[in-house]
Amino acid sequence: MDKFVIDQAEGLRRLLAREGSRVIAVTGGHGAPGRTTVVINLAAALTALGKDVLVIDECLGPRSVSAQLGGGMRGAGDAGAEWRSHAGSLAGNFARNFAAVMRGEIALDQAVARHALGFGVLAAPREQCVGPQLDAPLSKLLAGPADFVLIDAQLDAEGALSPLALHAHDVLIVMRVTAQAITDAYACMKRLHFAHAIGQFRVLANHVASAADAQAALDNLADVASRYLAVSLERAGSVAADPHMPRALRLSRCIVDAFPSTAAARDFRHVAAELPHWPLRPALLASANSANSFVSSATGVPSASATAYAGWRADSPVHAHRHA
């Protein structure tokens, strides 16, 4: 049978069998916890497992997915050629592509560039993801053909997610195992919790010296988050500090592809293998709408969570590293 026919039949079977994309928003505290590198390598590792993966890049700039992978991109129309020729100048072009997708002027495939390893990358600057009129297009986008959508999430000044990232089923916090990094991760979770009433996060310890150190840090952070925020943390795993990582970045490569036998590459593959088995929760947007609707019908008094948010300040003096 013709390969094209086989591929089309397989695509149709997957389309009829699937229940929508698993959406994961990846973020972290201030500094450089490595969230973009985590997104890129998880995308590569999931693709190697046979998953259809779309990366959404909200963080255009010198450290973005778009910039890190410029040399390895190809795409529909002129997108791939542009990306390869000058990745640093593409923010405006790909922002316009995303806006055109949201307006229904072009198909998603026309705006998505494809990495040589097989996963797609859609540049979607946060400022393009605003306004209630975008909710339906965003829902349609995230219900598309990908098995997994990984969002390199850009938080705003108040530490809140974009409307696009609010479609995520999971929020993955990337952190390093240092006192300041743990404090920053805790502050990030605190802001997200009060902005969106998120009650559960997944945490990935990145660039760790040992698995034991990572486990101890995550245990302490989970205790602090439970005690002071009533938030639960799920461990997503850890990734070893690896001297090959800077070299992979200079080559615009994923470490799981460039140096597959390294400790970090093995760790990324392990996290990717576990990720499809995470329990699937409702999207954050559905949970937020449910929480916002919890208002007394008799008095119109908002719920306790809304009252708590009104009195919350981002510079609250609780610091995770004092307890971790």
ChimeraX commands (.cxc) that place a marker at each C-alpha (Angstrom):
marker #1 position 0.00,0.00,0.00 radius 0.5
marker #1 position 1.24,3.50,-0.78 radius 0.5
marker #1 position 3.05,5.05,2.19 radius 0.5
marker #1 position 0.99,8.25,1.88 radius 0.5
marker #1 position -2.23,6.24,2.21 radius 0.5
marker #1 position -0.84,4.37,5.24 radius 0.5
marker #1 position 0.19,7.63,6.91 radius 0.5
marker #1 position -3.19,9.21,6.21 radius 0.5
marker #1 position -5.03,6.16,7.60 radius 0.5
marker #1 position -2.89,6.19,10.74 radius 0.5
marker #1 position -3.53,9.90,11.18 radius 0.5
marker #1 position -7.28,9.35,10.85 radius 0.5
marker #1 position -7.24,6.55,13.43 radius 0.5
marker #1 position -5.36,8.77,15.88 radius 0.5
marker #1 position -7.71,11.68,15.24 radius 0.5
marker #1 position -10.78,9.54,15.94 radius 0.5
marker #1 position -9.28,7.85,19.01 radius 0.5
marker #1 position -7.79,10.82,20.82 radius 0.5
marker #1 position -9.40,13.09,23.42 radius 0.5
marker #1 position -7.38,16.24,22.84 radius 0.5
marker #1 position -3.88,17.35,23.69 radius 0.5
marker #1 position -2.23,17.00,27.08 radius 0.5
marker #1 position -1.16,20.58,27.81 radius 0.5
marker #1 position 1.69,21.36,30.21 radius 0.5
marker #1 position 2.77,24.89,31.11 radius 0.5
marker #1 position 6.45,24.97,32.07 radius 0.5
marker #1 position 7.73,27.90,34.12 radius 0.5
marker #1 position 9.97,28.73,37.07 radius 0.5
marker #1 position 11.29,31.43,39.36 radius 0.5
marker #1 position 13.60,34.32,38.57 radius 0.5
marker #1 position 17.07,33.71,37.24 radius 0.5
marker #1 position 17.85,30.87,34.89 radius 0.5
marker #1 position 16.37,27.61,36.22 radius 0.5
marker #1 position 16.55,26.15,32.71 radius 0.5
marker #1 position 12.88,25.89,31.84 radius 0.5
marker #1 position 13.42,26.48,28.10 radius 0.5
marker #1 position 16.07,23.78,27.96 radius 0.5
marker #1 position 13.69,21.46,29.80 radius 0.5
marker #1 position 10.91,22.20,27.29 radius 0.5
marker #1 position 13.17,21.53,24.32 radius 0.5
marker #1 position 14.60,18.28,25.65 radius 0.5
marker #1 position 11.25,16.92,26.84 radius 0.5
marker #1 position 9.83,17.68,23.39 radius 0.5
marker #1 position 12.68,15.77,21.75 radius 0.5
marker #1 position 12.39,12.85,24.18 radius 0.5
marker #1 position 8.60,12.60,23.79 radius 0.5
marker #1 position 8.94,12.72,20.01 radius 0.5
marker #1 position 11.44,9.87,20.17 radius 0.5
marker #1 position 8.77,7.88,22.01 radius 0.5
marker #1 position 6.44,8.34,19.04 radius 0.5
marker #1 position 4.39,11.22,20.46 radius 0.5
marker #1 position 3.19,14.16,18.39 radius 0.5
marker #1 position 4.49,17.23,20.24 radius 0.5
marker #1 position 3.84,20.94,19.80 radius 0.5
marker #1 position 5.99,23.47,21.66 radius 0.5
marker #1 position 4.43,26.89,22.20 radius 0.5
marker #1 position 7.05,29.57,22.73 radius 0.5
marker #1 position 5.73,32.54,24.73 radius 0.5
marker #1 position 9.21,33.81,25.55 radius 0.5
marker #1 position 10.69,35.18,22.36 radius 0.5
marker #1 position 14.16,36.56,22.98 radius 0.5
marker #1 position 17.80,35.46,23.14 radius 0.5
marker #1 position 17.03,32.54,25.49 radius 0.5
marker #1 position 13.77,31.43,23.87 radius 0.5
marker #1 position 12.99,28.12,22.21 radius 0.5
marker #1 position 13.03,29.95,18.88 radius 0.5
marker #1 position 16.53,31.33,19.46 radius 0.5
marker #1 position 18.00,28.12,20.89 radius 0.5
marker #1 position 16.77,25.93,18.04 radius 0.5
marker #1 position 17.09,28.34,15.11 radius 0.5
marker #1 position 19.54,26.20,13.20 radius 0.5
marker #1 position 17.46,23.05,13.37 radius 0.5
marker #1 position 14.10,24.36,12.17 radius 0.5
marker #1 position 12.20,23.72,8.99 radius 0.5
marker #1 position 8.59,24.46,8.30 radius 0.5
marker #1 position 5.67,25.05,5.99 radius 0.5
marker #1 position 6.12,27.77,3.39 radius 0.5
marker #1 position 8.95,30.17,4.17 radius 0.5
marker #1 position 8.84,29.67,7.94 radius 0.5
marker #1 position 11.64,27.13,8.15 radius 0.5
marker #1 position 13.95,29.01,5.80 radius 0.5
marker #1 position 13.43,32.25,7.73 radius 0.5
marker #1 position 14.08,30.51,11.04 radius 0.5
marker #1 position 17.30,28.95,9.80 radius 0.5
marker #1 position 18.61,32.10,8.18 radius 0.5
marker #1 position 18.20,34.49,11.07 radius 0.5
marker #1 position 16.48,33.16,14.19 radius 0.5
marker #1 position 17.08,36.35,16.19 radius 0.5
marker #1 position 14.92,38.54,13.89 radius 0.5
marker #1 position 11.83,36.36,13.82 radius 0.5
marker #1 position 9.84,37.62,16.80 radius 0.5
marker #1 position 7.73,39.99,14.73 radius 0.5
marker #1 position 7.14,37.56,11.85 radius 0.5
marker #1 position 6.07,34.65,13.99 radius 0.5
marker #1 position 4.00,36.86,16.28 radius 0.5
marker #1 position 2.06,37.91,13.20 radius 0.5
marker #1 position 1.66,34.25,12.23 radius 0.5
marker #1 position 0.18,33.39,15.61 radius 0.5
marker #1 position -2.17,36.39,15.51 radius 0.5
marker #1 position -3.31,35.28,12.04 radius 0.5
marker #1 position -4.03,31.76,13.35 radius 0.5
marker #1 position -6.11,33.22,16.18 radius 0.5
marker #1 position -8.11,35.30,13.67 radius 0.5
marker #1 position -8.69,32.23,11.51 radius 0.5
marker #1 position -6.79,33.72,8.56 radius 0.5
marker #1 position -4.25,30.89,8.22 radius 0.5
marker #1 position -4.15,27.27,9.32 radius 0.5
marker #1 position -2.09,26.19,12.30 radius 0.5
marker #1 position 0.24,24.17,10.06 radius 0.5
marker #1 position 1.20,27.35,8.22 radius 0.5
marker #1 position 2.40,29.02,11.43 radius 0.5
marker #1 position 4.18,26.04,12.97 radius 0.5
marker #1 position 7.84,25.45,12.19 radius 0.5
marker #1 position 9.05,21.87,12.48 radius 0.5
marker #1 position 12.29,20.85,14.17 radius 0.5
marker #1 position 14.45,18.30,12.42 radius 0.5
marker #1 position 13.68,15.83,15.22 radius 0.5
marker #1 position 9.95,16.03,14.44 radius 0.5
marker #1 position 8.28,18.26,17.00 radius 0.5
marker #1 position 6.54,21.51,16.06 radius 0.5
marker #1 position 7.28,24.98,17.43 radius 0.5
marker #1 position 4.73,27.79,17.45 radius 0.5
marker #1 position 5.96,31.25,18.44 radius 0.5
marker #1 position 3.13,32.84,20.45 radius 0.5
marker #1 position 4.28,35.96,22.33 radius 0.5
marker #1 position 2.32,36.54,25.50 radius 0.5
marker #1 position 1.05,39.94,24.36 radius 0.5
marker #1 position -0.75,38.18,21.50 radius 0.5
marker #1 position -2.63,35.93,23.95 radius 0.5
marker #1 position -4.96,38.47,25.54 radius 0.5
marker #1 position -8.65,39.24,25.35 radius 0.5
marker #1 position -11.74,37.07,25.99 radius 0.5
marker #1 position -12.42,36.86,22.25 radius 0.5
marker #1 position -9.43,34.52,21.94 radius 0.5
marker #1 position -10.76,31.86,24.27 radius 0.5
marker #1 position -12.53,29.83,21.58 radius 0.5
marker #1 position -9.60,29.94,19.11 radius 0.5
marker #1 position -7.16,28.98,21.86 radius 0.5
marker #1 position -9.35,26.04,22.89 radius 0.5
marker #1 position -9.48,24.91,19.27 radius 0.5
marker #1 position -5.71,25.28,18.93 radius 0.5
marker #1 position -4.99,23.20,22.01 radius 0.5
marker #1 position -7.48,20.52,20.96 radius 0.5
marker #1 position -5.52,20.03,17.75 radius 0.5
marker #1 position -3.58,17.01,16.52 radius 0.5
marker #1 position -0.70,17.05,19.03 radius 0.5
marker #1 position -0.53,14.43,21.77 radius 0.5
marker #1 position 1.36,16.88,24.00 radius 0.5
marker #1 position 1.52,20.66,24.00 radius 0.5
marker #1 position 4.44,22.05,26.00 radius 0.5
marker #1 position 4.16,25.79,26.73 radius 0.5
marker #1 position 7.31,27.70,27.60 radius 0.5
marker #1 position 5.18,29.98,29.77 radius 0.5
marker #1 position 5.95,33.66,30.23 radius 0.5
marker #1 position 4.52,35.01,33.51 radius 0.5
marker #1 position 3.41,38.63,33.76 radius 0.5
marker #1 position 4.63,41.19,36.31 radius 0.5
marker #1 position 2.23,39.79,38.90 radius 0.5
marker #1 position 3.37,36.22,38.31 radius 0.5
marker #1 position 0.24,35.14,36.43 radius 0.5
marker #1 position -0.08,32.85,33.42 radius 0.5
marker #1 position -1.27,33.98,30.00 radius 0.5
marker #1 position -4.80,33.08,28.85 radius 0.5
marker #1 position -3.20,30.50,26.57 radius 0.5
marker #1 position -1.26,28.84,29.40 radius 0.5
marker #1 position -4.45,28.71,31.50 radius 0.5
marker #1 position -5.57,25.90,29.18 radius 0.5
marker #1 position -2.84,23.71,30.70 radius 0.5
marker #1 position -3.66,20.56,32.65 radius 0.5
marker #1 position -0.41,20.75,34.61 radius 0.5
marker #1 position 1.96,23.51,35.70 radius 0.5
marker #1 position 5.53,22.26,35.84 radius 0.5
marker #1 position 7.90,24.36,37.96 radius 0.5
marker #1 position 11.58,24.04,37.03 radius 0.5
marker #1 position 14.06,24.89,39.77 radius 0.5
marker #1 position 17.70,24.46,40.65 radius 0.5
marker #1 position 18.81,23.16,44.05 radius 0.5
marker #1 position 20.26,26.27,45.69 radius 0.5
marker #1 position 18.87,28.36,48.54 radius 0.5
marker #1 position 18.01,31.30,46.27 radius 0.5
marker #1 position 16.57,29.11,43.52 radius 0.5
marker #1 position 14.32,27.27,45.99 radius 0.5
marker #1 position 13.14,30.62,47.37 radius 0.5
marker #1 position 12.40,31.82,43.84 radius 0.5
marker #1 position 10.49,28.62,43.01 radius 0.5
marker #1 position 8.39,29.00,46.16 radius 0.5
marker #1 position 7.64,32.65,45.32 radius 0.5
marker #1 position 6.63,31.60,41.79 radius 0.5
marker #1 position 4.23,28.98,43.13 radius 0.5
marker #1 position 2.82,31.44,45.66 radius 0.5
marker #1 position 2.01,34.01,42.98 radius 0.5
marker #1 position 0.49,31.37,40.69 radius 0.5
marker #1 position -1.55,29.93,43.55 radius 0.5
marker #1 position -3.12,33.25,44.46 radius 0.5
marker #1 position -3.55,34.38,40.85 radius 0.5
marker #1 position -5.30,31.22,39.65 radius 0.5
marker #1 position -6.18,29.18,42.77 radius 0.5
marker #1 position -3.82,26.42,41.63 radius 0.5
marker #1 position -3.74,23.74,44.30 radius 0.5
marker #1 position -1.16,21.40,42.83 radius 0.5
marker #1 position 2.13,21.81,40.99 radius 0.5
marker #1 position 4.70,19.46,39.55 radius 0.5
marker #1 position 8.33,20.29,40.27 radius 0.5
marker #1 position 11.41,19.29,38.28 radius 0.5
marker #1 position 14.82,19.74,39.92 radius 0.5
marker #1 position 17.24,20.79,37.20 radius 0.5
marker #1 position 21.03,20.84,37.07 radius 0.5
marker #1 position 21.40,18.77,40.25 radius 0.5
marker #1 position 24.59,17.36,41.71 radius 0.5
marker #1 position 22.89,14.22,42.96 radius 0.5
marker #1 position 19.45,12.63,43.04 radius 0.5
marker #1 position 19.61,12.56,46.83 radius 0.5
marker #1 position 20.11,16.35,46.99 radius 0.5
marker #1 position 17.18,16.85,44.64 radius 0.5
marker #1 position 14.95,14.56,46.67 radius 0.5
marker #1 position 15.78,16.35,49.92 radius 0.5
marker #1 position 15.13,19.78,48.40 radius 0.5
marker #1 position 11.81,18.70,46.89 radius 0.5
marker #1 position 10.70,17.10,50.16 radius 0.5
marker #1 position 11.44,20.30,52.08 radius 0.5
marker #1 position 9.76,22.49,49.49 radius 0.5
marker #1 position 6.69,20.24,49.48 radius 0.5
marker #1 position 6.47,20.55,53.28 radius 0.5
marker #1 position 6.67,24.37,53.14 radius 0.5
marker #1 position 4.11,24.62,50.31 radius 0.5
marker #1 position 1.70,22.33,52.15 radius 0.5
marker #1 position 2.08,24.17,55.45 radius 0.5
marker #1 position 1.89,27.77,54.26 radius 0.5
marker #1 position -0.10,27.60,51.03 radius 0.5
marker #1 position -2.13,24.40,51.40 radius 0.5
marker #1 position -0.64,23.46,48.02 radius 0.5
marker #1 position 0.55,19.97,47.13 radius 0.5
marker #1 position 3.63,19.27,45.06 radius 0.5
marker #1 position 4.19,16.28,42.81 radius 0.5
marker #1 position 7.77,15.34,41.92 radius 0.5
marker #1 position 8.41,15.29,38.19 radius 0.5
marker #1 position 11.95,14.02,38.63 radius 0.5
marker #1 position 15.41,15.53,38.39 radius 0.5
marker #1 position 18.00,16.23,35.71 radius 0.5
marker #1 position 21.72,15.94,36.43 radius 0.5
marker #1 position 24.13,18.82,35.96 radius 0.5
marker #1 position 26.02,17.86,32.82 radius 0.5
marker #1 position 29.12,19.47,31.27 radius 0.5
marker #1 position 27.79,18.58,27.82 radius 0.5
marker #1 position 24.77,20.88,28.16 radius 0.5
marker #1 position 26.58,24.16,27.27 radius 0.5
marker #1 position 28.08,22.47,24.22 radius 0.5
marker #1 position 24.64,21.27,23.07 radius 0.5
marker #1 position 23.27,24.81,23.46 radius 0.5
marker #1 position 26.12,26.26,21.41 radius 0.5
marker #1 position 25.31,23.75,18.69 radius 0.5
marker #1 position 21.57,24.66,18.82 radius 0.5
marker #1 position 20.92,21.02,19.67 radius 0.5
marker #1 position 18.98,19.08,22.27 radius 0.5
marker #1 position 21.26,17.16,24.61 radius 0.5
marker #1 position 19.05,14.07,24.23 radius 0.5
marker #1 position 19.90,14.13,20.53 radius 0.5
marker #1 position 23.45,15.52,20.49 radius 0.5
marker #1 position 24.82,13.57,23.47 radius 0.5
marker #1 position 22.30,10.76,24.14 radius 0.5
marker #1 position 24.55,8.74,26.48 radius 0.5
marker #1 position 25.01,11.56,29.02 radius 0.5
marker #1 position 23.41,11.58,32.45 radius 0.5
marker #1 position 21.21,14.59,31.62 radius 0.5
marker #1 position 19.94,12.96,28.42 radius 0.5
marker #1 position 19.04,9.80,30.32 radius 0.5
marker #1 position 17.21,11.87,32.94 radius 0.5
marker #1 position 15.19,13.75,30.33 radius 0.5
marker #1 position 14.20,10.47,28.67 radius 0.5
marker #1 position 13.12,9.10,32.06 radius 0.5
marker #1 position 10.92,12.14,32.78 radius 0.5
marker #1 position 9.43,11.93,29.28 radius 0.5
marker #1 position 8.64,8.23,29.73 radius 0.5
marker #1 position 6.81,8.96,32.99 radius 0.5
marker #1 position 4.96,12.04,31.74 radius 0.5
marker #1 position 2.21,10.22,29.77 radius 0.5
marker #1 position 1.26,8.41,32.98 radius 0.5
marker #1 position 0.62,11.54,35.03 radius 0.5
marker #1 position -3.03,11.64,36.14 radius 0.5
marker #1 position -4.97,13.91,33.80 radius 0.5
marker #1 position -6.60,16.82,35.62 radius 0.5
marker #1 position -9.05,19.43,34.33 radius 0.5
marker #1 position -7.51,22.41,32.57 radius 0.5
marker #1 position -6.71,25.36,34.83 radius 0.5
marker #1 position -9.22,27.51,32.97 radius 0.5
marker #1 position -12.07,25.16,33.87 radius 0.5
marker #1 position -11.01,25.12,37.52 radius 0.5
marker #1 position -10.68,28.92,37.60 radius 0.5
marker #1 position -14.14,29.42,36.08 radius 0.5
marker #1 position -15.58,27.06,38.67 radius 0.5
marker #1 position -13.86,28.94,41.50 radius 0.5
marker #1 position -14.94,32.34,40.18 radius 0.5
marker #1 position -18.55,31.23,40.02 radius 0.5
marker #1 position -18.57,30.37,43.74 radius 0.5
marker #1 position -20.34,33.51,44.89 radius 0.5
marker #1 position -23.22,33.76,47.31 radius 0.5
marker #1 position -26.40,34.10,45.27 radius 0.5
marker #1 position -28.07,35.92,48.11 radius 0.5
marker #1 position -25.42,38.51,49.00 radius 0.5
marker #1 position -23.01,38.51,46.06 radius 0.5
marker #1 position -20.13,38.08,48.52 radius 0.5
marker #1 position -17.10,36.52,46.84 radius 0.5
marker #1 position -15.62,33.26,48.02 radius 0.5
marker #1 position -12.92,33.09,50.69 radius 0.5
marker #1 position -10.26,32.47,48.06 radius 0.5
marker #1 position -11.18,35.70,46.27 radius 0.5
marker #1 position -11.01,37.61,49.56 radius 0.5
marker #1 position -7.60,36.11,50.28 radius 0.5
marker #1 position -6.35,37.16,46.87 radius 0.5
marker #1 position -7.49,40.74,47.42 radius 0.5
marker #1 position -5.32,41.00,50.52 radius 0.5
marker #1 position -2.30,39.15,49.18 radius 0.5
marker #1 position 0.95,40.97,48.47 radius 0.5
marker #1 position 3.70,39.59,46.26 radius 0.5
marker #1 position 6.36,40.69,48.75 radius 0.5
marker #1 position 5.03,38.50,51.56 radius 0.5
marker #1 position 7.94,37.77,53.94 radius 0.5
marker #1 position 7.76,33.96,53.82 radius 0.5
marker #1 position 10.98,32.60,52.27 radius 0.5
marker #1 position 11.17,28.94,51.36 radius 0.5
marker #1 position 14.89,28.58,51.98 radius 0.5
marker #1 position 14.44,29.36,55.66 radius 0.5
marker #1 position 12.48,26.14,55.97 radius 0.5
marker #1 position 14.16,24.05,53.29 radius 0.5
marker link #1:1,2 radius 0.2
marker link #1:2,3 radius 0.2
marker link #1:3,4 radius 0.2
marker link #1:4,5 radius 0.2
marker link #1:5,6 radius 0.2
marker link #1:6,7 radius 0.2
marker link #1:7,8 radius 0.2
marker link #1:8,9 radius 0.2
marker link #1:9,10 radius 0.2
marker link #1:10,11 radius 0.2
marker link #1:11,12 radius 0.2
marker link #1:12,13 radius 0.2
marker link #1:13,14 radius 0.2
marker link #1:14,15 radius 0.2
marker link #1:15,16 radius 0.2
marker link #1:16,17 radius 0.2
marker link #1:17,18 radius 0.2
marker link #1:18,19 radius 0.2
marker link #1:19,20 radius 0.2
marker link #1:20,21 radius 0.2
marker link #1:21,22 radius 0.2
marker link #1:22,23 radius 0.2
marker link #1:23,24 radius 0.2
marker link #1:24,25 radius 0.2
marker link #1:25,26 radius 0.2
marker link #1:26,27 radius 0.2
marker link #1:27,28 radius 0.2
marker link #1:28,29 radius 0.2
marker link #1:29,30 radius 0.2
marker link #1:30,31 radius 0.2
marker link #1:31,32 radius 0.2
marker link #1:32,33 radius 0.2
marker link #1:33,34 radius 0.2
marker link #1:34,35 radius 0.2
marker link #1:35,36 radius 0.2
marker link #1:36,37 radius 0.2
marker link #1:37,38 radius 0.2
marker link #1:38,39 radius 0.2
marker link #1:39,40 radius 0.2
marker link #1:40,41 radius 0.2
marker link #1:41,42 radius 0.2
marker link #1:42,43 radius 0.2
marker link #1:43,44 radius 0.2
marker link #1:44,45 radius 0.2
marker link #1:45,46 radius 0.2
marker link #1:46,47 radius 0.2
marker link #1:47,48 radius 0.2
marker link #1:48,49 radius 0.2
marker link #1:49,50 radius 0.2
marker link #1:50,51 radius 0.2
marker link #1:51,52 radius 0.2
marker link #1:52,53 radius 0.2
marker link #1:53,54 radius 0.2
marker link #1:54,55 radius 0.2
marker link #1:55,56 radius 0.2
marker link #1:56,57 radius 0.2
marker link #1:57,58 radius 0.2
marker link #1:58,59 radius 0.2
marker link #1:59,60 radius 0.2
marker link #1:60,61 radius 0.2
marker link #1:61,62 radius 0.2
marker link #1:62,63 radius 0.2
marker link #1:63,64 radius 0.2
marker link #1:64,65 radius 0.2
marker link #1:65,66 radius 0.2
marker link #1:66,67 radius 0.2
marker link #1:67,68 radius 0.2
marker link #1:68,69 radius 0.2
marker link #1:69,70 radius 0.2
marker link #1:70,71 radius 0.2
marker link #1:71,72 radius 0.2
marker link #1:72,73 radius 0.2
marker link #1:73,74 radius 0.2
marker link #1:74,75 radius 0.2
marker link #1:75,76 radius 0.2
marker link #1:76,77 radius 0.2
marker link #1:77,78 radius 0.2
marker link #1:78,79 radius 0.2
marker link #1:79,80 radius 0.2
marker link #1:80,81 radius 0.2
marker link #1:81,82 radius 0.2
marker link #1:82,83 radius 0.2
marker link #1:83,84 radius 0.2
marker link #1:84,85 radius 0.2
marker link #1:85,86 radius 0.2
marker link #1:86,87 radius 0.2
marker link #1:87,88 radius 0.2
marker link #1:88,89 radius 0.2
marker link #1:89,90 radius 0.2
marker link #1:90,91 radius 0.2
marker link #1:91,92 radius 0.2
marker link #1:92,93 radius 0.2
marker link #1:93,94 radius 0.2
marker link #1:94,95 radius 0.2
marker link #1:95,96 radius 0.2
marker link #1:96,97 radius 0.2
marker link #1:97,98 radius 0.2
marker link #1:98,99 radius 0.2
marker link #1:99,100 radius 0.2
marker link #1:100,101 radius 0.2
marker link #1:101,102 radius 0.2
marker link #1:102,103 radius 0.2
marker link #1:103,104 radius 0.2
marker link #1:104,105 radius 0.2
marker link #1:105,106 radius 0.2
marker link #1:106,107 radius 0.2
marker link #1:107,108 radius 0.2
marker link #1:108,109 radius 0.2
marker link #1:109,110 radius 0.2
marker link #1:110,111 radius 0.2
marker link #1:111,112 radius 0.2
marker link #1:112,113 radius 0.2
marker link #1:113,114 radius 0.2
marker link #1:114,115 radius 0.2
marker link #1:115,116 radius 0.2
marker link #1:116,117 radius 0.2
marker link #1:117,118 radius 0.2
marker link #1:118,119 radius 0.2
marker link #1:119,120 radius 0.2
marker link #1:120,121 radius 0.2
marker link #1:121,122 radius 0.2
marker link #1:122,123 radius 0.2
marker link #1:123,124 radius 0.2
marker link #1:124,125 radius 0.2
marker link #1:125,126 radius 0.2
marker link #1:126,127 radius 0.2
marker link #1:127,128 radius 0.2
marker link #1:128,129 radius 0.2
marker link #1:129,130 radius 0.2
marker link #1:130,131 radius 0.2
marker link #1:131,132 radius 0.2
marker link #1:132,133 radius 0.2
marker link #1:133,134 radius 0.2
marker link #1:134,135 radius 0.2
marker link #1:135,136 radius 0.2
marker link #1:136,137 radius 0.2
marker link #1:137,138 radius 0.2
marker link #1:138,139 radius 0.2
marker link #1:139,140 radius 0.2
marker link #1:140,141 radius 0.2
marker link #1:141,142 radius 0.2
marker link #1:142,143 radius 0.2
marker link #1:143,144 radius 0.2
marker link #1:144,145 radius 0.2
marker link #1:145,146 radius 0.2
marker link #1:146,147 radius 0.2
marker link #1:147,148 radius 0.2
marker link #1:148,149 radius 0.2
marker link #1:149,150 radius 0.2
marker link #1:150,151 radius 0.2
marker link #1:151,152 radius 0.2
marker link #1:152,153 radius 0.2
marker link #1:153,154 radius 0.2
marker link #1:154,155 radius 0.2
marker link #1:155,156 radius 0.2
marker link #1:156,157 radius 0.2
marker link #1:157,158 radius 0.2
marker link #1:158,159 radius 0.2
marker link #1:159,160 radius 0.2
marker link #1:160,161 radius 0.2
marker link #1:161,162 radius 0.2
marker link #1:162,163 radius 0.2
marker link #1:163,164 radius 0.2
marker link #1:164,165 radius 0.2
marker link #1:165,166 radius 0.2
marker link #1:166,167 radius 0.2
marker link #1:167,168 radius 0.2
marker link #1:168,169 radius 0.2
marker link #1:169,170 radius 0.2
marker link #1:170,171 radius 0.2
marker link #1:171,172 radius 0.2
marker link #1:172,173 radius 0.2
marker link #1:173,174 radius 0.2
marker link #1:174,175 radius 0.2
marker link #1:175,176 radius 0.2
marker link #1:176,177 radius 0.2
marker link #1:177,178 radius 0.2
marker link #1:178,179 radius 0.2
marker link #1:179,180 radius 0.2
marker link #1:180,181 radius 0.2
marker link #1:181,182 radius 0.2
marker link #1:182,183 radius 0.2
marker link #1:183,184 radius 0.2
marker link #1:184,185 radius 0.2
marker link #1:185,186 radius 0.2
marker link #1:186,187 radius 0.2
marker link #1:187,188 radius 0.2
marker link #1:188,189 radius 0.2
marker link #1:189,190 radius 0.2
marker link #1:190,191 radius 0.2
marker link #1:191,192 radius 0.2
marker link #1:192,193 radius 0.2
marker link #1:193,194 radius 0.2
marker link #1:194,195 radius 0.2
marker link #1:195,196 radius 0.2
marker link #1:196,197 radius 0.2
marker link #1:197,198 radius 0.2
marker link #1:198,199 radius 0.2
marker link #1:199,200 radius 0.2
marker link #1:200,201 radius 0.2
marker link #1:201,202 radius 0.2
marker link #1:202,203 radius 0.2
marker link #1:203,204 radius 0.2
marker link #1:204,205 radius 0.2
marker link #1:205,206 radius 0.2
marker link #1:206,207 radius 0.2
marker link #1:207,208 radius 0.2
marker link #1:208,209 radius 0.2
marker link #1:209,210 radius 0.2
marker link #1:210,211 radius 0.2
marker link #1:211,212 radius 0.2
marker link #1:212,213 radius 0.2
marker link #1:213,214 radius 0.2
marker link #1:214,215 radius 0.2
marker link #1:215,216 radius 0.2
marker link #1:216,217 radius 0.2
marker link #1:217,218 radius 0.2
marker link #1:218,219 radius 0.2
marker link #1:219,220 radius 0.2
marker link #1:220,221 radius 0.2
marker link #1:221,222 radius 0.2
marker link #1:222,223 radius 0.2
marker link #1:223,224 radius 0.2
marker link #1:224,225 radius 0.2
marker link #1:225,226 radius 0.2
marker link #1:226,227 radius 0.2
marker link #1:227,228 radius 0.2
marker link #1:228,229 radius 0.2
marker link #1:229,230 radius 0.2
marker link #1:230,231 radius 0.2
marker link #1:231,232 radius 0.2
marker link #1:232,233 radius 0.2
marker link #1:233,234 radius 0.2
marker link #1:234,235 radius 0.2
marker link #1:235,236 radius 0.2
marker link #1:236,237 radius 0.2
marker link #1:237,238 radius 0.2
marker link #1:238,239 radius 0.2
marker link #1:239,240 radius 0.2
marker link #1:240,241 radius 0.2
marker link #1:241,242 radius 0.2
marker link #1:242,243 radius 0.2
marker link #1:243,244 radius 0.2
marker link #1:244,245 radius 0.2
marker link #1:245,246 radius 0.2
marker link #1:246,247 radius 0.2
marker link #1:247,248 radius 0.2
marker link #1:248,249 radius 0.2
marker link #1:249,250 radius 0.2
marker link #1:250,251 radius 0.2
marker link #1:251,252 radius 0.2
marker link #1:252,253 radius 0.2
marker link #1:253,254 radius 0.2
marker link #1:254,255 radius 0.2
marker link #1:255,256 radius 0.2
marker link #1:256,257 radius 0.2
marker link #1:257,258 radius 0.2
marker link #1:258,259 radius 0.2
marker link #1:259,260 radius 0.2
marker link #1:260,261 radius 0.2
marker link #1:261,262 radius 0.2
marker link #1:262,263 radius 0.2
marker link #1:263,264 radius 0.2
marker link #1:264,265 radius 0.2
marker link #1:265,266 radius 0.2
marker link #1:266,267 radius 0.2
marker link #1:267,268 radius 0.2
marker link #1:268,269 radius 0.2
marker link #1:269,270 radius 0.2
marker link #1:270,271 radius 0.2
marker link #1:271,272 radius 0.2
marker link #1:272,273 radius 0.2
marker link #1:273,274 radius 0.2
marker link #1:274,275 radius 0.2
marker link #1:275,276 radius 0.2
marker link #1:276,277 radius 0.2
marker link #1:277,278 radius 0.2
marker link #1:278,279 radius 0.2
marker link #1:279,280 radius 0.2
marker link #1:280,281 radius 0.2
marker link #1:281,282 radius 0.2
marker link #1:282,283 radius 0.2
marker link #1:283,284 radius 0.2
marker link #1:284,285 radius 0.2
marker link #1:285,286 radius 0.2
marker link #1:286,287 radius 0.2
marker link #1:287,288 radius 0.2
marker link #1:288,289 radius 0.2
marker link #1:289,290 radius 0.2
marker link #1:290,291 radius 0.2
marker link #1:291,292 radius 0.2
marker link #1:292,293 radius 0.2
marker link #1:293,294 radius 0.2
marker link #1:294,295 radius 0.2
marker link #1:295,296 radius 0.2
marker link #1:296,297 radius 0.2
marker link #1:297,298 radius 0.2
marker link #1:298,299 radius 0.2
marker link #1:299,300 radius 0.2
marker link #1:300,301 radius 0.2
marker link #1:301,302 radius 0.2
marker link #1:302,303 radius 0.2
marker link #1:303,304 radius 0.2
marker link #1:304,305 radius 0.2
marker link #1:305,306 radius 0.2
marker link #1:306,307 radius 0.2
marker link #1:307,308 radius 0.2
marker link #1:308,309 radius 0.2
marker link #1:309,310 radius 0.2
marker link #1:310,311 radius 0.2
marker link #1:311,312 radius 0.2
marker link #1:312,313 radius 0.2
marker link #1:313,314 radius 0.2
marker link #1:314,315 radius 0.2
marker link #1:315,316 radius 0.2
marker link #1:316,317 radius 0.2
marker link #1:317,318 radius 0.2
marker link #1:318,319 radius 0.2
marker link #1:319,320 radius 0.2
marker link #1:320,321 radius 0.2
marker link #1:321,322 radius 0.2
marker link #1:322,323 radius 0.2
marker link #1:323,324 radius 0.2
view
